[in-house]
Amino acid sequence: MTDTSAWIRAALERQLAPAQLLVEDDSALHAGHPGAREGGHFRVRVVSDRFRGLSRVARHRMVYQAIEPLLGKGVHALAIEARTREEITS
């Protein structure tokens, strides 16, 4: 796990109290991409009850807000899957 991955994980744990959390660094898949100089490419899967009743856009905003200090400084791209526990068990 990279330092940036660990920072993303810590920020999401602190802000969203996830029941499940997966942070993957996909940066190697984007080597040579012009934006890669600005930071890495990451994929997160967050399962949190704090998403209950929120739209997909609102959930993504919560994730981006949690990691905002890294945007453009350690994170260039972020793929987000944000669900509640009920959504993964149904």
N, C-alpha and C positions, 0 to 999 in steps of 0.2 A: 504494500500500500504506500502510495506517495504521500508526502507531507500535505499536499493540497487535498488529496482524498481524505486524509485524517481530519483536516480542518473542516471540510464539507460535512463529514460524518458528525463531528462534535457540534457544529453549528445547528444541524438539523435535529440532533438529539436534544439539544438545549431548547430550541424553539418549538419543536413539534411533538416531543415525547412519543416517538414512533413505537408501535408494537413490532414492526419489522422495518429494517433499513438495509438497503444494499447500495453501495457506492462503487462504481466501476470506472477506472481510468481507461478511456478508449483513445488516448492521445496517439499511441503508436499507429493506430489505424489511419491517422490523418497527417502523418509526417509529410512535410513539404507543402501542406496547405497554407496559403498566405496568412490566414488568421492564427495559425498555430504559434506564431511569435508572441501573440498577446496572451497566451495561456493554453491550457489543455482542454481536451474534449472529455466530458464526463457523462455518465448515465446514472441516474438515481431512481430507485424504487422505494417509495415511502408509503408505509401503511400507518395511518394515524387517525384516531377518533376526532381529532381537531378539524378534519376535513368534512365531517358529517354536515349535510345540508348545504355545502358549498358547491358552486359550479367548478368545472375543470379550470377555467381561467382564474378564479379566486384561489384555488389550490396551488396553481403554478405561481401566482403572485406571492403566496406565503413562502414557498420554497425559495424563490428569487430573493425575497426580502431577507430571509435567514442567511443567505450566502452573499449578500450584496457587496461587502467589502472586497471580495475576490473577483468580482466581475471585471474583466479586462485586465486583471493583474495576476491571475492564476487560473482563471476559468474563461475560456473563449466561447465554448458551446456546452449546453447542458440539455440532455434528454431526460424528461421527467415522466414518471408514472406515479401518480398520487391517488391513493385509494383509502377507503375506510376498511375496517376489519370485516364488516358485513359484505362488502363488495368482493372480497377475495374468498369468502366462504359460501357464497350463493352460486 
